[in-house]
Amino acid sequence: MLAPPEVGSCAFISAQGQMIRTSRVVEIHESNRHKVCFETMNTNYCVLLSPAPALMKGLVRLCA
């Protein structure tokens, strides 16, 4: 994740050298230092933050 998902905005996920832009986020189900689970208009995502949970630690706090 490049930034924490935010309701009403698209999320950006970087995985295996590719950038994924989601449709608009409608609900955040779970957000902690290990994973972020959220629902967009089209898909449910559960993004595991390893191998870089330390990078997301500060970002997840912003969502809480």
N, C-alpha and C positions, 0 to 999 in steps of 0.2 A: 504494500500500500504506500502510495506517495504521500498521503495525508489521511486523516481519519475520515470515514464516510460521514456525510452530513445530509440529513433529511431535506429533500427539495433540490439537491444538487447531484450531479453525476459523480461517481467514484472513479479513481484511476488506480489500476492494479498493474504493477510491473512483475512479470513472471517469465522466466526462461528467455530473457532478452526481448520480450515483446511487451507492448503497452496495451492494456485493455481499458477502454472507456465504457462504463456501464450506462444503462439508462438511469433515470432519476431515482434516487433512493427514497423509499416510502416509509421504511421503518428499520431501526437498528435493534437487533435482538440480543446481541451480546458483544461486549467489548472489554477485553482484558489484555494483559501483556503477551498472551500466547496466541490469541485468535480474535478475529472480528467477524461476526455473523450479522448480515444485513439483508434486507429485501429491497429489490428494485421493482420497477413497474413490470419487468419481464422475468426476473430470475431471483432465486435465493442464493446468496453467496456465504461461504464460511471460509475465510482466508486465514491460513496458518501463518503466523508471523516469523517462524523460525526459517532460516538460521539467524535472523536479525531481530530478536525481541527487544534487545537493548535500544535499538534505533527507534522502535515504536513506543517504548515506555512513556516518553514525554508526550507523544501524540495521543496515546490512548487516554491519558489524563485529561486532555482537552475535551474528550467526548463524555467523560463521566459527569 
